[in-house]
Amino acid sequence: MILVIDSATAACSVALIDGTTVIEERHDVVGRGHAERLIPMIQEMLGARRPASILVDCGPGSFTGVRVGLAAAHGLSIGWQVPLSSFSSMAAIAAMAHRPGDVAVALTGGHGQLFVQSYGQDPLRPLDDLRSLSPEEAAAAIECPLVLGSGAEDLVSARGYGEAIDALPRASAARNLPADLLNLPPRPIYGRAPDAKPMQVA
């Protein structure tokens, strides 16, 4: 059994999976408060069960949410002495499309920008690099008619065509990801450069 943790966005989501089977899951859109909600949610779902490994969403998304999920995953991995690996929130949302053809993912980022990335299917795979763009820049860069994510409506509105589906990643979506998208190193993907600039030495 694999414990999947996803707190990179406004959703706080955990699942226990075995291959492509979801044994149990919890999913709640909390906005804020992941630090208070996540561990009790895991305890409630697992009970006396102990997973053989852990998967965690490493972003992009909320700075705090990404770090809360990774901190919890690292702590549990050490305590249980089980392997830990990561996946991208963009791939998790793309895996929720359940339709043939290419799909784009657009997540609301900071400073009015969108995290955007396109995916092909059969097998699911990224078609371009993760970028943080304004809605206007994203409209020029992303061509897939179907767009999923919290920023999908902004992208489709700026572009003037396509279908927008509001979505946040679910931990259970990890069961639909191919192995090569489940082996990211467990460290944050922030998706954009930090706001703070290094001090210039005179």
N, C-alpha and C positions, 0 to 999 in steps of 0.2 A: 504494500500500500504506500502511496505517496501523498504527503500533505502538501497542498498548494496554498500559498499565501499571496493575496493580491490586495494591497492597500495603496497603490501608486496614484490613484485618482480619488474622486469624491466617494467612491465605493469602498467598503470594507468587506472583503470576500475571502472565504476559505473553503476548501473542498478536500475530500479524501477520495482519491481515485485509484483504480486498479486497471491498468491498461487504458481502454476507452470507456470503462464503466465508472460512473459516478456513484460511489458508495453512500456519500452524504455530503451536503454542502450547507453553508450559511452565506447569505448575501444581503447587505444592507447599505443603502446610500446614506452616509453619515455627514458628508461635507467636511466637517472637522471632527476632531476627537478620536482619530484612529488609535492613538497611543492608549487611550482608556478602553477602547472597545475590542481591539484585536485579540489580546491574550485570553480574555474571558470567552470570546467567540470560539477560539481554538479549543479551549478546555471543554466547553459545552459540547462541541461537536465530537471530539475524540473520546471523551470518557476515559476508560481504562486502556484504550487502544494506543499503540505506539507505531508510527509509520516507519518504513524502512528507509525512506529518503525524503528530502524536502525540496520543493520548487518555489521560487519567489519571483514576483514581478519586480524587475529592477528599473522600471521607468521606460520612457519619460512620463512625467505627470507632476503631481504636487511634490515640492521639495521635501516637505515634512512627511507626507505619506510614503514616499519612496524610502526614506531613511528609517521610518518606523517599521516597515515591512522587512527591510534588510536586517535591521538590528534584532528583531524577533527571530527571524530565520537563522541568523548566525548563532544566537544564543541557544536556540533549541537544537540546532545541529551539533553544537559542542556538548550540550548536556546529554543528548541521546546518543552521541557518537554515530551519527548517520550522515551520509553524503548530502551536500547542498549544491544546487545549481540554479540558474535563473533563465527567465524569458522576458521578452519585451512586451510592454503594454500594447504597443502597436500591433504586434503579431497576434496577441490574444484577441483583440477586437476583430482583426481580419479573419480569424478562425471562427468568428460568430456569424459570418455572412450567410452561410448555408445556401449559396447560389453559385452557379457556374460563372466563369469569367473573372476578369480582373476586378479588384476592389481597392479603393483608397481609404485610408484612415486619417481623420483629422481630429486631434485633441486640443482643447483649449489650453494655451500656454500662458506665459506671463507677458505683460506689457502689450496686450491686445494681439499677440501673435498666435499662430497655430502650429502645433507639431504635425507634420504631414509625412506620409509615406505610402507608396503603392505596392500592392501584392498581387502576384499571380497565383493560380491555384492548380491543383493536380500535378505536383505537390504544392502546398502553400510555400511561397518564397517571396522575399522582397525583390521588387523590380527597380528600386532606386534607393538612395540613402535617406535616412532620417534628416529632416530639415525643420527649422523654426522660421516661419515666414509670416508676413502680414497676410490677411485674407486676400488682398489684391494680388500679392506675389504668389500665394498658393493657387489662386484661380488661374494664373498664367502657367503654373508649373504642373498642375495635376489634371489629367485628362479623363481618368476613369469616371464613367457616369454615376456609378454607385459609390457613395461616400458614407462611411460609418464613423461614429465618435461624437464626443460632446461638442466638437467644433464643426461638425458636418454641415449644419444649416448655414453657418457663417460662410463656409467655403462655397457651397452651392449658390447661395444668394449673391456672393461677389462674382461668381462665374456666370450666372444666368441660365444654367441648365443642369440636369442631373437629378438624382434622387438622394435625399439626405435622410439618414436613420440615426437618431440620437442613441448613443450606446456608450456604456462604460464597461471595462473589462470585468469578466467573471472568472473566478479561480477555476471553475469547472471547465472553462474553454481550453485549458492547457492540455486536456486529453486529446484535442484535435490538432495539436501542433506536431510537426515532424521532429524527429530526434535532433536534427541540426539546429532547430530553433529553441531547443530546451537545454542547450549546453553553454549558455552565456556565463561568463564569470559573475559571481554574486557581488557586484559592485554597482553603484548608481549610474544610470544613464540620464543625464539632466537635459540633454537635447538642445541646450543653448549655452553660450558663454556666461560666466558669472557676472552679476551686476557690479560687484566690487572690483576695482582696478588696483593693481599693485602700485605702491608708492614709488615715485620716481626719485632716484638718488641724484642729488645735486652734484 
